[in-house]
Amino acid sequence: MTIKFQKIRKHYDGAAAITDFNLDIQQGELVVLLGPSGSGKSTILKMLNRMVSHDGGHIFFNGQDINSFNVQDLRRRMGYAMQSVGLFPHRTVGHNIATVPRLLGWDAQRVQARVNELLQLLAMDPKQYAGRYPHQLSGGQQQRVGVARAMAADPDVLLMDEPFGALDPVTRAALQLQLKKIHRATGQTILFVTHDIDEALLLATRIVLLNHGRIVQMGTPLELLQQPTNDFVADFLGRADLGLKQLSLRPIAPHIKAIEGTEPIHTISHTVTFKEAISHMATLHVSSLRVVNADGTVLGQVHATDLLETSDV
């Protein structure tokens, strides 16, 4: 499954909202459209599933022009999750998630299995939550159900328009990590819209940075941080702490060394980043940490000097 935007243009009241937009998305990518308000991020997402029409150029979905599809068929192949979840208030969680599979004629057993699978994937016990109604859920739980509903029919692509924007920071961080795990586990192709830089850096396999309807730069998170193409990119990403942001993208795992001499007292997981490790050391007033895996087996140690020299910050 591939998506291709080719020379896309869009105008509102005579003013250009999107200009000469070109983008290819490959199977399994998590592409984040990042930029300030009014940069055209949501418009691009909505043009893909024909909620908004484009004025020029072509959009191809798996090699086929989107205008050649029946619009309902097209949308059923694209899960859609947004900030205002839009759950049906008088339907249970299970029935909300089952909406599209039922429209597609799935049998009851298959639908139930899919509902249970998605609730478990999103850390919600089906026995506890499937029979509840939206008003009985927290905002974060409602958002999880919204994501589950978007994924229910195993769509070719998942479109996410600032889905976590209205949540408190703790809940938002938890759902970001959950989405990252889901992407790793499923290989789902995801097009994600946000104006939050840290969210983009955490989630994206590739970032497309927009301004005034044009692509300013695109690349991996580390590429944008290390090689911003102009002042807008550097300023938008946070010129003063580009180095610190780079540390948050680098895992310590490749830099674990055998323990020599006195073993460090304090422990850290092998899955953490440079930034987390260095922050932990600073808090504890130590220069090295013992590293363990998920079952507590000691893998070695990391030292602050090694991390900072490797980071080139």
KESEFI-396494 format. One record per residue (C-alpha): y, z, x. Coordinates in steps of 0.2 Angstrom, whole numbers, plus 2048, in hexadecimal, padded with zeros to 3 digits. Example, Ala and Ser with C-alpha at 12.3 -4.5 7.8 and 13.67 -1.06 7.14 Angstrom:
% residues 2
+-----+-----+-----+
:   v :   w :   u :
+-----+-----+-----+
: 7EA : 827 : 83E :
: 7FB : 824 : 844 :
+-----+-----+-----+
END
This chain:
% residues 313
+-----+-----+-----+
:   v :   w :   u :
+-----+-----+-----+
: 800 : 800 : 800 :
: 811 : 7FB : 807 :
: 823 : 7FB : 801 :
: 830 : 7EF : 807 :
: 843 : 7EF : 803 :
: 84A : 7DE : 808 :
: 85D : 7DC : 808 :
: 860 : 7E7 : 7F9 :
: 871 : 7E8 : 7F2 :
: 878 : 7F3 : 7E3 :
: 889 : 7F4 : 7DC :
: 890 : 800 : 7CF :
: 8A1 : 7FB : 7C6 :
: 8A4 : 7EE : 7D4 :
: 8A1 : 7FB : 7E2 :
: 893 : 7F9 : 7EF :
: 887 : 807 : 7ED :
: 879 : 7FF : 7F8 :
: 87C : 7F1 : 805 :
: 86F : 7E7 : 80E :
: 862 : 7F4 : 80D :
: 852 : 7F0 : 817 :
: 843 : 7FB : 818 :
: 830 : 7FA : 81A :
: 825 : 809 : 816 :
: 813 : 809 : 81B :
: 804 : 812 : 813 :
: 804 : 824 : 817 :
: 816 : 826 : 81D :
: 821 : 834 : 817 :
: 832 : 82C : 818 :
: 841 : 836 : 814 :
: 851 : 82E : 80E :
: 85F : 83A : 815 :
: 872 : 839 : 813 :
: 881 : 841 : 80B :
: 884 : 841 : 7F9 :
: 888 : 82F : 7F3 :
: 87F : 826 : 801 :
: 873 : 81D : 7F5 :
: 863 : 827 : 7F8 :
: 85E : 82A : 7E6 :
: 864 : 819 : 7E1 :
: 857 : 812 : 7ED :
: 849 : 81C : 7E6 :
: 84D : 818 : 7D4 :
: 84E : 805 : 7D9 :
: 83C : 806 : 7DF :
: 835 : 80C : 7CE :
: 842 : 801 : 7C4 :
: 84C : 810 : 7BD :
: 85A : 806 : 7C4 :
: 85B : 7F4 : 7C7 :
: 861 : 7EC : 7D8 :
: 86E : 7DE : 7D8 :
: 867 : 7D5 : 7E7 :
: 859 : 7D3 : 7F3 :
: 846 : 7D7 : 7EF :
: 83B : 7E7 : 7EE :
: 829 : 7E4 : 7F2 :
: 81B : 7F0 : 7ED :
: 80B : 7EC : 7F5 :
: 811 : 7DB : 7F9 :
: 816 : 7D7 : 7E7 :
: 828 : 7D7 : 7E0 :
: 82B : 7E6 : 7D5 :
: 833 : 7DB : 7C8 :
: 823 : 7D2 : 7C5 :
: 81A : 7E3 : 7BF :
: 81A : 7EA : 7AE :
: 826 : 7F8 : 7B0 :
: 81B : 805 : 7A9 :
: 80C : 7FF : 7B4 :
: 818 : 800 : 7C3 :
: 81E : 812 : 7BF :
: 80C : 818 : 7BC :
: 808 : 813 : 7CE :
: 817 : 81D : 7D4 :
: 817 : 830 : 7D2 :
: 829 : 837 : 7D0 :
: 82F : 849 : 7D3 :
: 841 : 84E : 7D2 :
: 84C : 85D : 7D3 :
: 84D : 860 : 7C0 :
: 83A : 861 : 7BD :
: 83A : 85B : 7AB :
: 82A : 863 : 7A6 :
: 825 : 861 : 794 :
: 829 : 873 : 78D :
: 81D : 873 : 77F :
: 80E : 86D : 78A :
: 804 : 879 : 795 :
: 804 : 876 : 7A8 :
: 7F3 : 86E : 7A7 :
: 7F9 : 862 : 79A :
: 809 : 85E : 7A3 :
: 7FF : 859 : 7B3 :
: 7F3 : 84F : 7A8 :
: 801 : 844 : 7A0 :
: 7FE : 834 : 7AB :
: 7EB : 835 : 7AD :
: 7EA : 836 : 79A :
: 7F5 : 827 : 798 :
: 7EA : 81E : 7A3 :
: 7DB : 822 : 799 :
: 7D2 : 82E : 7A5 :
: 7C4 : 838 : 79D :
: 7C6 : 84A : 799 :
: 7BB : 850 : 7A7 :
: 7C3 : 846 : 7B4 :
: 7D5 : 84C : 7AE :
: 7CF : 85E : 7AF :
: 7C8 : 85C : 7C0 :
: 7D9 : 854 : 7C6 :
: 7E3 : 862 : 7BF :
: 7D9 : 86F : 7C7 :
: 7D9 : 866 : 7D8 :
: 7EC : 864 : 7D8 :
: 7F0 : 876 : 7D3 :
: 7E4 : 87C : 7E1 :
: 7ED : 870 : 7ED :
: 7FE : 878 : 7E8 :
: 7F7 : 88A : 7E9 :
: 7F7 : 88D : 7D7 :
: 7E7 : 894 : 7D0 :
: 7E1 : 889 : 7C1 :
: 7DA : 897 : 7B7 :
: 7EB : 8A0 : 7B8 :
: 7F7 : 892 : 7B6 :
: 7EF : 883 : 7AD :
: 7F2 : 88B : 79C :
: 803 : 891 : 79F :
: 813 : 889 : 798 :
: 822 : 884 : 7A3 :
: 82D : 893 : 79D :
: 820 : 89F : 7A3 :
: 822 : 898 : 7B5 :
: 82E : 89B : 7C3 :
: 839 : 88D : 7C9 :
: 82E : 88B : 7D8 :
: 81F : 88A : 7CE :
: 827 : 87E : 7C2 :
: 82B : 873 : 7D1 :
: 819 : 873 : 7D7 :
: 813 : 86E : 7C6 :
: 820 : 860 : 7C6 :
: 818 : 85A : 7D7 :
: 807 : 85B : 7D0 :
: 80B : 851 : 7C1 :
: 813 : 844 : 7CC :
: 803 : 843 : 7D7 :
: 7F7 : 844 : 7C8 :
: 7F1 : 832 : 7C6 :
: 7F0 : 830 : 7D9 :
: 7FF : 824 : 7DA :
: 801 : 818 : 7E8 :
: 811 : 820 : 7ED :
: 81A : 831 : 7E9 :
: 82D : 830 : 7E6 :
: 836 : 840 : 7E8 :
: 848 : 842 : 7E4 :
: 84F : 852 : 7EB :
: 840 : 85B : 7E3 :
: 844 : 86C : 7EB :
: 857 : 86C : 7EB :
: 859 : 879 : 7DD :
: 84D : 886 : 7E4 :
: 851 : 896 : 7EE :
: 84F : 894 : 801 :
: 83E : 89E : 802 :
: 836 : 894 : 7F4 :
: 83D : 884 : 7FB :
: 836 : 887 : 80C :
: 825 : 88B : 805 :
: 824 : 87B : 7FA :
: 82A : 871 : 809 :
: 81B : 877 : 813 :
: 80F : 874 : 805 :
: 815 : 862 : 803 :
: 813 : 860 : 816 :
: 801 : 866 : 814 :
: 7FE : 85B : 805 :
: 804 : 84C : 80F :
: 7F9 : 850 : 81E :
: 7EA : 853 : 812 :
: 7EC : 844 : 807 :
: 7F5 : 836 : 811 :
: 800 : 833 : 802 :
: 80E : 827 : 804 :
: 81E : 831 : 800 :
: 830 : 82B : 7FF :
: 83B : 83B : 7FE :
: 84D : 83D : 7FB :
: 858 : 84B : 802 :
: 869 : 850 : 809 :
: 861 : 85F : 812 :
: 85F : 85B : 825 :
: 853 : 869 : 829 :
: 848 : 863 : 81A :
: 848 : 851 : 820 :
: 844 : 857 : 832 :
: 835 : 861 : 82C :
: 82D : 855 : 820 :
: 830 : 843 : 826 :
: 825 : 838 : 830 :
: 835 : 82D : 830 :
: 847 : 830 : 82B :
: 853 : 823 : 824 :
: 864 : 829 : 826 :
: 871 : 821 : 819 :
: 883 : 821 : 818 :
: 88D : 817 : 80B :
: 87E : 80E : 805 :
: 879 : 808 : 817 :
: 86C : 80D : 823 :
: 875 : 815 : 832 :
: 865 : 819 : 83C :
: 852 : 81B : 839 :
: 844 : 822 : 843 :
: 839 : 831 : 845 :
: 842 : 842 : 844 :
: 841 : 844 : 857 :
: 848 : 833 : 85A :
: 858 : 837 : 84F :
: 85B : 847 : 858 :
: 858 : 841 : 869 :
: 861 : 830 : 867 :
: 86E : 830 : 859 :
: 876 : 81F : 859 :
: 888 : 824 : 855 :
: 893 : 833 : 851 :
: 88F : 833 : 83F :
: 87C : 836 : 842 :
: 880 : 843 : 84F :
: 88C : 84C : 844 :
: 882 : 84B : 834 :
: 872 : 852 : 83D :
: 87D : 860 : 845 :
: 883 : 85B : 856 :
: 885 : 86D : 85C :
: 872 : 871 : 859 :
: 869 : 861 : 85C :
: 85F : 869 : 86A :
: 85A : 877 : 85F :
: 854 : 86C : 851 :
: 84A : 862 : 85E :
: 841 : 873 : 863 :
: 83C : 875 : 850 :
: 832 : 864 : 851 :
: 828 : 868 : 861 :
: 818 : 871 : 85F :
: 813 : 87E : 86D :
: 800 : 879 : 86C :
: 801 : 86C : 87B :
: 80A : 879 : 886 :
: 7FE : 887 : 884 :
: 7F8 : 88D : 895 :
: 7EA : 898 : 89B :
: 7EF : 8AB : 89C :
: 7F2 : 8B0 : 8AE :
: 7F6 : 8C2 : 8B3 :
: 7FB : 8CE : 8A5 :
: 7F6 : 8C8 : 894 :
: 806 : 8C7 : 888 :
: 806 : 8D5 : 87B :
: 80D : 8CB : 86D :
: 804 : 8BD : 864 :
: 809 : 8AD : 85C :
: 800 : 89F : 853 :
: 7FC : 88E : 85C :
: 804 : 885 : 84D :
: 816 : 88B : 850 :
: 824 : 880 : 858 :
: 82E : 883 : 867 :
: 83C : 88A : 85D :
: 831 : 897 : 854 :
: 829 : 89C : 864 :
: 83A : 89E : 86E :
: 841 : 8A7 : 85F :
: 832 : 8B3 : 85E :
: 834 : 8B7 : 871 :
: 847 : 8BA : 86F :
: 844 : 8C6 : 860 :
: 836 : 8CF : 86A :
: 840 : 8CF : 87B :
: 831 : 8C7 : 884 :
: 82F : 8B7 : 88E :
: 81D : 8B2 : 889 :
: 811 : 8B3 : 87A :
: 7FE : 8B3 : 878 :
: 7F9 : 8A4 : 86E :
: 7EB : 8A5 : 861 :
: 7E3 : 899 : 855 :
: 7E0 : 89C : 842 :
: 7D1 : 8A8 : 845 :
: 7DA : 8B2 : 852 :
: 7D1 : 8AB : 861 :
: 7DD : 8AC : 870 :
: 7E1 : 89A : 877 :
: 7ED : 89F : 885 :
: 7FF : 8A2 : 886 :
: 810 : 89A : 886 :
: 81F : 89F : 891 :
: 831 : 89C : 88C :
: 835 : 894 : 89D :
: 828 : 887 : 89A :
: 82E : 883 : 888 :
: 840 : 882 : 88D :
: 83D : 877 : 89C :
: 832 : 86B : 892 :
: 83E : 86A : 884 :
: 84C : 862 : 88E :
: 859 : 86B : 883 :
+-----+-----+-----+
END
